[in-house]
Each structure stands twice: as C-alpha cells, then as structure tokens.
Amino acid sequence: MVILKKRIVFLLLITLLLAAGCGMSKQYEAYGHRSYSLGNYADSADQYERALSANPNNKNALLMVGWIYFKLERYDDARQSFERLNELDRGSVDALEGLGWTYFKLGRHKESLETFE
C-alpha cells in the first residue's frame, strides 16, 4: 500500500513538472513576441530558443525563431528550424515559405524554386 502511494505521488509530480514545462514554453513565447515587436531580434531569438528547450515540438516557436534567424542572417539556423517545422507539420505552408526563402538566401536556387512550386 505504501509503495502504491509513493508511485502515485511520483506520477503526479512528473505530470506537474511536464505541465509546468509547457507553461514555461508559452511564457517564453510571450516574451519572445514582445521582444520581436520591439525590434530586439537577438533577445527574441533567445526567448524562442528557451521555449523550444521547454517544448522541442512547439510549432509556433519553431516558425518564429526561423524567421528571426532569417532576419539576423543566420540562414543555416533558419533552415534547420523550418525543416524541423516541416517534419512536425508536413506540408505546412509557413514552413515551406520559410524554407523557400532560406534556400534562396543560401544560394540554393534550385531547391528554393522546387520548394515554392
């Protein structure tokens, strides 16, 4: 009986920690959006990276950090973000648009054209 109670408490604790991580992801996103709207792209990228640390499958954070990297001319990082978003949401117009423009900036014009087509 005592072992069962300990397991239940343990499972509840794990559930709370996971829920808190998702909440932190949204909080970091909010800070990232605020920094972005103020034109502070480096801080915004940092906040979205924190959101992704808390929840690596956060599609909105992947999209936003991809565009921020693009603005900061960190095209390889942008490509990785857009590719990850495309893996999570196959055929996402947002991911494909980001990939198309990023491939163009990287000089990968054939891939850019294929992506846009």
C-alpha positions in Angstrom: 0.0 0.0 0.0 2.8 2.4 0.9 4.6 1.6 -2.4 1.5 2.3 -4.4 1.0 5.7 -2.7 4.6 6.6 -3.4 4.2 5.6 -7.1 1.0 7.7 -7.3 2.8 10.7 -5.8 5.7 10.2 -8.1 3.5 10.1 -11.2 1.6 13.2 -10.0 4.9 15.0 -9.5 6.1 14.0 -13.0 2.8 15.2 -14.5 3.1 18.6 -12.8 6.6 19.1 -13.9 5.7 18.3 -17.5 2.7 20.7 -17.3 5.0 23.4 -15.9 7.4 22.9 -18.8 4.7 23.5 -21.3 3.6 26.6 -19.4 7.1 27.9 -19.4 7.2 27.4 -23.2 4.2 29.7 -23.6 5.7 32.3 -21.2 9.0 32.3 -23.2 6.9 32.7 -26.4 5.2 35.7 -25.0 8.5 37.3 -24.1 9.9 36.4 -27.5 6.9 38.0 -29.2 7.3 41.2 -27.1 11.0 41.4 -27.9 10.3 40.8 -31.6 7.7 43.6 -31.7 10.2 46.0 -30.2 12.8 45.0 -32.8 15.1 43.3 -30.4 15.6 40.2 -32.5 18.6 38.7 -30.6 16.6 38.7 -27.3 13.6 37.4 -29.2 15.6 34.5 -30.6 16.9 33.7 -27.1 13.3 33.6 -25.7 12.1 31.4 -28.5 15.1 29.1 -28.0 14.1 28.8 -24.4 10.6 27.9 -25.4 12.0 25.2 -27.6 14.1 23.9 -24.8 11.0 23.5 -22.7 9.0 22.0 -25.6 11.0 21.0 -28.7 7.8 20.3 -30.7 6.4 23.9 -30.3 5.5 24.7 -33.9 4.9 28.4 -33.3 8.3 28.8 -31.6 10.0 26.9 -34.5 8.3 29.2 -37.0 9.1 32.4 -35.2 12.7 31.5 -34.4 13.2 30.5 -38.0 12.1 33.9 -39.2 14.1 35.7 -36.5 17.2 33.7 -37.6 16.4 34.8 -41.2 16.2 38.4 -40.2 19.6 38.0 -38.3 21.0 36.4 -41.5 21.6 33.2 -39.6 20.4 31.2 -42.6 21.6 27.8 -41.6 19.8 28.1 -38.3 16.7 29.3 -40.1 16.8 26.4 -42.4 17.1 23.9 -39.5 14.1 25.5 -37.8 11.9 25.5 -40.9 13.0 21.9 -41.7 12.1 20.8 -38.2 8.7 22.5 -38.5 8.1 20.8 -41.8 8.9 17.4 -40.2 6.3 18.1 -37.5 3.7 19.6 -39.8 4.3 18.0 -43.2 3.3 20.4 -46.0 2.9 23.4 -43.7 2.7 26.5 -46.0 4.6 28.5 -43.3 7.4 26.0 -43.1 7.7 25.7 -46.9 7.7 29.5 -47.4 10.5 29.8 -44.8 12.4 27.1 -46.5 12.0 28.5 -49.9 13.3 32.0 -48.9 16.1 30.5 -46.8 17.3 28.2 -49.6 17.3 31.3 -51.9 19.5 33.3 -49.4 21.8 30.3 -49.1 22.3 30.3 -52.9 20.4 27.0 -53.3 18.2 28.4 -56.0 17.1 25.1 -57.5 15.8 23.9 -54.1 14.2 27.3 -53.5 12.3 27.1 -56.8 11.2 23.5 -56.1 10.0 24.4 -52.6 8.0 27.3 -53.9 6.5 25.2 -56.7 
